[in-house]
Amino acid sequence: MRRAGLFLFVVLGVVGVWQALTHPETPLPRAWNPTKPLRVADDVSPLTIWKLRQALASRELCRDILAAAADMQPMSDHIESEQCHIKNRVKLSRVGAVQLRPVETTCNTALRLALWEAHGIQAAAKRHLNESISKVAHFSSYNCRAMRTGTGGPSRMSTHATASSIDIAGFVSKSGKVIDLKRDWGKDTAEAAFLLEVNEAACNWFRVALGPRYNSLHADHFHLQGPGWGLCR
């Protein structure tokens, strides 16, 4: 009887918690509610990365979340070869308050970019530049090629071959100030401090974020990559 009573108590507790989480008027903030999917504008919480993983695993959920935070056009998959393709392809022209030259990429890459804009770029801009960022300059996302190496020798295929990464070259502030990686990195200026902070913030949303600190091949851009084991330089 004790075991039966304990079991019933646990079941009722679980049901009560679930009802509290799913109730329309639950006091639990959305960012902390595991029953609510990711929303880019939500505050960052210990559940955010878990919610991001759920979104990245679902074509439909990724597109739904991205559509609420960006100007994007869903596209059919682009298959050039077994090694070169864009699956769950979207055309992206805005993330949050930031415009960018239209780029075809994966929904996963675009969603990571939207989170970086919302929870990295704009906060760093207000802190160091006293204004927001209105544009992001990029080189590309999709490029069917092998990785570049310092020696020029052969290497495995780049993550650009599947549009799983994007190269960011600079930013434009709301007032029209241009912040260029190649020109402004490493100086004793507010622009340089901004670039360093957004480089580090990108590591929260991309598993690989490489910039001028990594090597000379990245002197003029941030290479931001979804797949990987974690490298922030």
C-alpha positions as CSV (number, residue, x, y, z in Angstrom):
1,M,0.0,0.0,0.0
2,R,2.9,2.4,0.8
3,R,4.4,1.7,-2.6
4,A,1.1,2.2,-4.3
5,G,0.6,5.5,-2.5
6,L,4.0,6.7,-3.3
7,F,3.5,5.8,-7.0
8,L,0.2,7.7,-7.0
9,F,1.8,10.7,-5.4
10,V,4.6,10.8,-8.0
11,V,2.1,10.4,-10.9
12,L,-0.1,13.2,-9.6
13,G,3.0,15.3,-9.1
14,V,4.2,14.8,-12.6
15,V,0.7,15.5,-14.0
16,G,0.5,18.7,-11.9
17,V,3.9,19.9,-13.1
18,W,2.9,19.2,-16.7
19,Q,-0.4,21.0,-16.4
20,A,1.5,24.0,-14.8
21,L,3.9,24.1,-17.7
22,T,1.3,23.8,-20.4
23,H,-1.3,26.1,-18.9
24,P,-1.8,29.2,-21.0
25,E,-1.3,31.4,-18.0
26,T,1.7,29.6,-16.5
27,P,4.0,32.0,-14.6
28,L,7.1,30.2,-15.9
29,P,8.9,32.4,-18.4
30,R,8.9,30.9,-21.9
31,A,12.7,30.7,-22.1
32,W,12.6,28.4,-19.0
33,N,9.6,26.3,-20.2
34,P,10.7,23.0,-21.8
35,T,7.3,22.6,-23.5
36,K,7.8,25.8,-25.5
37,P,9.9,25.7,-28.6
38,L,12.8,28.0,-29.2
39,R,12.1,31.6,-30.0
40,V,15.1,33.8,-31.0
41,A,13.9,36.8,-29.1
42,D,13.5,34.9,-25.8
43,D,16.1,35.5,-23.0
44,V,18.9,33.0,-22.9
45,S,18.4,30.3,-20.3
46,P,19.9,26.9,-19.4
47,L,17.4,25.4,-21.8
48,T,18.3,27.5,-24.8
49,I,20.9,25.3,-26.3
50,W,18.7,22.2,-25.7
51,K,15.9,24.0,-27.5
52,L,18.3,24.9,-30.3
53,R,19.2,21.3,-30.8
54,Q,15.5,20.4,-31.1
55,A,15.1,23.1,-33.7
56,L,18.1,22.0,-35.7
57,A,16.9,18.4,-35.8
58,S,13.6,19.4,-37.5
59,R,13.3,20.9,-40.9
60,E,9.8,22.3,-40.2
61,L,10.6,23.6,-36.7
62,C,13.8,25.3,-37.9
63,R,11.9,27.1,-40.6
64,D,9.0,28.1,-38.4
65,I,11.4,29.6,-35.8
66,L,13.5,31.3,-38.4
67,A,10.5,32.8,-40.2
68,A,9.5,34.6,-37.0
69,A,13.0,36.2,-36.6
70,A,14.2,36.8,-40.1
71,D,13.3,37.6,-43.7
72,M,13.8,34.2,-45.4
73,Q,12.5,32.3,-48.4
74,P,12.2,28.5,-48.1
75,M,13.8,26.8,-51.1
76,S,14.1,23.3,-52.4
77,D,17.2,21.4,-51.6
78,H,20.2,22.0,-53.9
79,I,22.1,18.8,-54.7
80,E,25.3,19.3,-56.7
81,S,26.9,16.1,-55.7
82,E,27.2,13.8,-52.7
83,Q,29.8,16.1,-51.2
84,C,28.3,19.4,-52.3
85,H,24.7,20.4,-51.4
86,I,22.4,22.7,-49.5
87,K,19.8,20.7,-47.6
88,N,16.9,22.6,-45.9
89,R,17.9,25.5,-48.1
90,V,16.7,29.1,-47.4
91,K,17.4,32.4,-49.0
92,L,18.2,34.9,-46.2
93,S,18.2,38.7,-46.4
94,R,17.6,39.8,-42.8
95,V,18.1,38.5,-39.3
96,G,16.6,40.5,-36.5
97,A,17.4,44.2,-37.1
98,V,20.3,43.3,-39.5
99,Q,20.1,43.4,-43.3
100,L,22.5,41.3,-45.4
101,R,23.1,40.6,-49.0
102,P,20.8,37.8,-49.9
103,V,22.5,34.5,-49.3
104,E,21.5,30.9,-49.9
105,T,22.3,28.7,-46.9
106,T,20.9,26.0,-44.7
107,C,18.1,26.8,-42.2
108,N,20.5,25.6,-39.4
109,T,23.2,28.1,-40.4
110,A,20.6,30.9,-40.7
111,L,19.1,30.1,-37.3
112,R,22.5,30.2,-35.6
113,L,23.2,33.5,-37.3
114,A,19.9,34.9,-36.0
115,L,20.7,33.9,-32.4
116,W,24.2,35.5,-32.7
117,E,22.6,38.7,-33.9
118,A,20.0,38.8,-31.1
119,H,22.2,37.7,-28.3
120,G,25.7,38.8,-29.3
121,I,26.0,41.4,-32.1
122,Q,23.5,44.0,-30.9
123,A,24.6,43.9,-27.2
124,A,28.2,44.3,-28.2
125,A,27.4,47.2,-30.5
126,K,25.5,49.1,-27.8
127,R,28.3,48.5,-25.4
128,H,31.2,49.6,-27.6
129,L,29.7,51.7,-30.4
130,N,26.7,53.3,-28.5
131,E,24.4,52.3,-31.4
132,S,23.0,49.2,-33.1
133,I,24.1,47.3,-36.1
134,S,22.0,47.6,-39.3
135,K,24.0,45.5,-41.8
136,V,26.3,42.5,-41.8
137,A,28.7,42.0,-44.7
138,H,29.5,38.4,-45.7
139,F,31.6,36.6,-48.3
140,S,29.6,33.5,-48.8
141,S,28.0,30.4,-47.2
142,Y,27.8,27.8,-49.9
143,N,31.0,27.0,-51.9
144,C,31.7,23.5,-53.3
145,R,35.4,23.4,-52.4
146,A,38.0,21.8,-50.1
147,M,39.2,23.4,-46.9
148,R,41.9,26.0,-47.4
149,T,45.2,25.3,-45.6
150,G,48.3,27.3,-44.9
151,T,50.4,25.0,-46.9
152,G,48.1,24.8,-49.9
153,G,48.1,21.0,-49.8
154,P,45.1,18.7,-50.2
155,S,42.5,18.6,-47.4
156,R,39.0,17.3,-46.7
157,M,35.9,19.2,-48.0
158,S,35.1,22.5,-46.4
159,T,31.8,22.9,-44.4
160,H,31.1,25.6,-47.0
161,A,30.4,22.6,-49.4
162,T,27.2,21.9,-47.5
163,A,26.5,25.6,-46.5
164,S,27.1,24.6,-42.9
165,S,29.2,27.7,-42.4
166,I,29.2,31.4,-43.3
167,D,32.1,33.9,-43.6
168,I,31.4,37.4,-42.1
169,A,33.6,40.2,-43.3
170,G,32.3,43.2,-41.3
171,F,29.4,45.3,-40.1
172,V,27.6,48.6,-40.6
173,S,26.2,50.6,-37.7
174,K,22.8,52.4,-37.8
175,S,24.6,55.7,-38.4
176,G,26.5,54.2,-41.3
177,K,29.8,53.5,-39.7
178,V,31.7,50.6,-41.4
179,I,33.5,48.1,-39.2
180,D,35.8,46.0,-41.3
181,L,37.6,43.0,-40.0
182,K,40.8,43.4,-42.0
183,R,41.1,47.1,-41.3
184,D,39.8,47.4,-37.7
185,W,40.9,44.1,-36.0
186,G,43.6,44.4,-33.3
187,K,43.6,48.1,-32.9
188,D,43.0,50.1,-29.7
189,T,39.6,51.3,-30.8
190,A,36.0,50.8,-29.9
191,E,35.5,49.1,-33.3
192,A,38.2,46.6,-32.5
193,A,36.7,45.9,-29.0
194,F,33.4,45.3,-30.7
195,L,34.9,42.8,-33.2
196,L,36.6,40.9,-30.4
197,E,33.4,40.6,-28.4
198,V,31.2,39.5,-31.3
199,N,33.9,36.9,-32.2
200,E,33.7,35.4,-28.7
201,A,29.9,35.7,-28.7
202,A,29.7,33.7,-31.9
203,C,31.2,30.7,-30.0
204,N,27.9,30.5,-28.0
205,W,25.9,29.7,-31.2
206,F,28.4,28.1,-33.6
207,R,30.5,25.1,-32.7
208,V,33.5,26.6,-34.6
209,A,34.2,30.4,-34.8
210,L,37.5,31.4,-36.3
211,G,38.9,34.8,-36.9
212,P,42.2,36.7,-37.2
213,R,43.4,35.2,-34.0
214,Y,43.4,31.7,-35.6
215,N,45.6,32.3,-38.7
216,S,46.3,34.6,-41.6
217,L,43.7,32.9,-43.8
218,H,41.0,34.4,-41.5
219,A,42.6,37.9,-41.3
220,D,39.6,39.4,-43.1
221,H,36.6,37.4,-41.9
222,F,35.0,35.3,-39.2
223,H,34.4,31.7,-40.3
224,L,31.3,30.6,-38.4
225,Q,30.5,26.9,-38.6
226,G,27.7,24.7,-37.2
227,P,29.3,21.2,-37.2
228,G,32.4,20.6,-35.2
229,W,33.9,19.7,-31.8
230,G,34.2,23.3,-30.5
231,L,36.9,25.8,-31.5
232,C,36.8,29.4,-30.6
233,R,39.7,31.5,-31.9
